[in-house]
Amino acid sequence: MNKTIYIYTLLFFVISYSGYSQGCVAIRTGGMSCSVDHPSTETSTKGWQVGASYRYFKSFRHFRGRTEETHRIKENTEVINWTHSLDFTIARQFNKRWSASIGLPIIFNDRSSLYEHGRLERHTTSSKGIGDLRIMANRWMLNPDKSKKINFQLGLGIKLPTGDYNYKDEFHTAEGGTEIRPVDQSIQLGDGGVGALVTVDAFYSIFRQLSLYSNLFYLSNPGNTNGTRSGSHIYSIPDQYMARIGANYIPNFIHGLSAGAGFRIEGIPSEDLIGKSDGRRRPGYIISLEPGASYKIGKANIYATVPIALQRNRVQNVDDKKRSAEVGYKVVGDAAFADYSINIGAIFNF
């Protein structure tokens, strides 16, 4: 049972590091969205955790609603985003129930397109730098000494707009010149808003080697727009969400190994939970199958997860809904999504 709980410590770190969905639906890297260390015989009641992780994806498949626009790739008009991010986190376990963490991502984006560069030749814009800082406080809601088979943790925090939300790069024009203007919303390093974070993480041990897990995450951004202008549009400051459920298995034949699989949904809603939802946004979601594995070596844990997209949906934004009411039929914009993402990282306990 202690080993199972310890594996869940790692699982919750994995969800924190693995970030969010990919592509033109600008769901940014999570940094450290929750920090959990349930005490066991293998971990001290009080202690520090330091983590680093890497995430990669390439988005290039365009969708309107759930329908893929396959002609975009054939015509070489697809927009391609490449994202590499490094997340660094420090977490403190104060006692058996309370912990806190601070996380900051460093992001490297490239975006290749035709339409942003006069529609004559394909060119690339880029952005690089720190993302938005996240600070979390977490508490196990059931007494860990008495509830070892099932427990859940509530996390509350704040997201600060430390990432550049008006990053600019060079664009080519149809006349053959160049100009400097803000890069697309999907590769901006931050969203420009102060947000409230809520997480709920839970586990249930079926027996010693097999357990179930679930993770819920919501970022509420009450701010409306951030002032960054793209043509006639000003960028919105959107909410974002994620939910995961799955199972984790600890085999007997390899000490320290844990393997699991589950499903996750992540996305941006068309309207925020609190505040106005004006400005430009590409709302949508991805449902993925998420296999993963971890391996414990001494006080270090190494892990990898690979969410594989099962369904991608570019839903209507506020402007799409208004336009639909005017013309009498459903209007929805497009967005590019990835097939999968790769997440690898390590956590060190002190």
N, C-alpha and C positions, 0 to 999 in steps of 0.2 A: 504493500500500500504506500509506503514512504517513497519507493521508487516511482510509482505511478504519479504521485503528487509532484515529485521532482521533475518528471517529464513534462507535466503541465506547466510548470514554471517556464520551461523552454518554449512550449507551445505558445504561451501568451506573449513571449518576447518575439516569436516568429511573426505573429499577427501584427505586432507593433512595427517591426522593421519592414515587412514585405510590401508595404505601401499600398497604393490604390490603383485603380483601373488605368487603362492606357489609351492614348490617342488624342484625337481632336476634342473628345469629351474631357475637359481639362481637370481630371481628378488627380490632385497632386500627391506626391509622396508624403506618407504619414509621419515621417520622422519617428518619434516614439509616442504612439497614441495611448499606450497603457503600459504599466510596469508592474509585474507581479513576481513575487518570490514567496511561495508558500513554504514555511519552515519544515524541515524534515531532518532525519538523521544525517543527511548529506549536506545540509546547508545550515548556517548559523542563524540564530534568531535575528541578529542584527548584522548588516553587512552592506557592501557595495557591489553593484554590477556595472561593468563597462562593456558596451557593445558597439560593433561596427558591421555594417551590411552593405551589399552592392545589389542594385537592381538594374535590369536592362529590358527594353522592349522596342519593337519596331511596329508602328501602326501604319497601315496602308490600304486596308479594305474599307470601302465607303458603304455606308448604310443610310437609307431613309426608312424610318421605322425599323422593322425587322428584315427588310428587303435589301439584299446586297446589290449594289450597282456594279456588276461585274465588268461592264464596258469601260469603266474608268481605267483599269489596269491594261486592257487591250489597247486603249487609245493613248496610253501614256499620260493621262491627265490626273492620275491619282496624286494625292498629297501624302508625303512620307515623313513621319516623325521618328527620329531615333533619340532615345533618352537613356542616359547613364546617370545613376544617382548613388551617392555614398551617404549613409545615415550614421551619425554618431550619437550615442546616448549614454548618459550616466544616470543610474538609479540607486536609490537608498532605501533599504528595508529597515524601518525603525523598530518594529516588533513583529509579532506573528500575524498582525492584522493590517498594519498601516505601512504604506510605502509611497514614494514620490519619485518622479523622474523628470528629466529635461532632455530634449532631443532636437537636433538640428541637422537637416540634410544639406549636402552640397550637390548641385545638379549641373549636368552638361547636356544640352539639347541641340539637335540639328533638325532643320525642317526644309525639305525639298519640294518645290512646287512650280507650276507654270503660271497660274492665274495671278499670283502676287507679283510677278515680274514681267508684266506686259503681255503675257500669254504667248510669247514667241519662243523663248528658250527656258529651260529648267535651270533654276539657280537655288542656292541654299542660304538660309539665314540661321543664326545660332544664338544661343544664350547660355551663360554659365555664371555660377555664383551660389551663394547660400540661399536656401529656401526659408519658409516660415518656421519660426521657433515655437515649440509646443512644450508646455509645462503641465504635468499631471499629478494628482493625488489619488491614491487608491486604497480601498478597504475591503477586506473579506467580511461579508455580512453575516456569516455563521462562524461560530467559534472553531478555529482550525483544530484545537485539541479534541473536540467532541464530534466534529463533522468531517471525517476523513474520506467518506465515501462520496459525498456530494457537497459542493460549495459553490458560491458565486461571489464575484467581486464587482463592486461599483467604482467607477473612476470618473472624476470630474477635473476639468482643466481649462486652460486658455491657450489660444493660438495667437501669436503676435505677428504683425506684418513686417518681418525682418527681410523677406525676400523682395527683390526688385519687381514691382508690378507694372513698370513702364520701361522695360528693357528695350533698347533700340538697336537696330542693325541696318546694314546697307541693302536696299532693294533696287533692282534694275527696272527701268521704265521702257515702254514701247518705243520711245523716241531714241533709245540707245544710251541714255544717261543713267545716273544713279541718284538715289535720295535716301536720307536717313529717316526712319520712322519706327514706331513701336512694332515689335514682332507679334505674331499671332498669339491670341490668348492661351492656346494650348501649350506654348513653350515659354510663357512668362514664368518667372521664378517664384512669384507669390501672387496672392489675389488682392492684397491691399486692405484687408479687413481684420478687425479684432474679433475673434470667434470664440464660442463656448464649446467645449468638448465633453461628450458623455460617452462612457464605455460600460458595457456589462459583459463580463467573462465568466463562464461557468464550466464545470466538469461533473461527470457522473461516472463512477467506477463500476463497471459491470462485474468484473472479477479482476484478479491481480494484474493480468497482462493486457486487458482490453478496457478502454474507457471511451466515453463520448465527450465531445467538447462543443462549445458554442461561443461566438464572439459577436457582439453588436457594437457599432460605432456610429456616432452622429456628430457632425460638425455644423453648428448653427452660426451663420454669418449674418447678423442683423443689418449690416451696412447694405446700402443699395447699389451704388456704382462707385468705381475707384478713380474716375477722372481720366483714365487712359483711353485715348480716342483712336479708333481704326476706321478711317473713312468717315461715314456719317454715324457710326456706332460708338458708344462708350461702353467699356467692359463692365459687366456685372460682377458682384461679389457673391458667388453662389454657395449654398449649403452643399454638403456631400455626406454620403452614408456608405456603410458596408455591413454585411452580416455573413457569418460563416457557421457551418455546422458540419461535424464529421466524427470520425472514430480514429483512435490511436492505439497501436499495438506494440508491445514490448516483447520481442522474441527472447527465448532463453539461450539460444546457441551463440549469440554475439553480445558480450557484455557492453553496455553503454549505448546500444543501438535502439532507436525508436523509429517506427514508420507509421504513416497515417495517410488518410485521404478524406476528402469532404467536398462540399460545395460552397461557393461564395457568390454573393451578389454585391455589386458596388456601383455607385453611380452618382449623378447630379440630378436633383429634382428640377422640374421646370419652374417651380415657385418655392421660395424659402418658407421655412416654418415661422419665422419672425421677420417682420419688416417687408419692404417693397422688393420686387423682383424685376425692376427695369434693367435696361442695358442689354448688351450682347452676351449670350451664353449658349452653349451647345449641350442641352441636357440629354441624358440617356443613361443606360446601364449595361453591364456585362454580367452574365451568369457563367461561372467557370467551374470546371472540375479541378480540384487542387490536391495533387499528390505531394507528399513531402517526406523528408527523413531528417533525423538528427543523430549526432554521435557525441557522447560525452568522453572527454579525455581529461582526467584530473579535475581541475576547477574550470575548465573551458568546455563550451558546447559549440559544436559546429552544425549548421543546419542548411537545408536547401528546400525550396518549394518552387513548383512550376505550375501556376494557374493556367489552364487551357480553356479557351473560350468555347462555350457551348451555344450561347445565344447573345447577340448584340442588338441593341435597340436604340436608335436615335429618336427620342420622343419630341413632342412639340414644345417649343418655348413660348413665351408670352406673345411675341410677335407673330409666330405661326398661328396661334389660336385666334388672334385678332384678324389676321388675313383670311383664315378659314371662314370666320363669320361674315366677312365682307363678300367673298366670292361664292360661298355656298357649298364648298367641298373642302375636304381635309388637305391642308398644306403642312408639310414638314420639311425642314432643312436636312442636309446631310452631315455626316461626321465620319471620320476615319477611325478604325479600331485595329488593335493588334490581334494576332492569333493566340499569343501566349506571352508571358513574362517570365524572367528568370530571377530568382531571389536567392542569394547566398550570404551567409554571415557567420559571425562568431560572437559569443558572449562569455565574459570572464567574471567569475565570482571571487570576491575578496571578503 
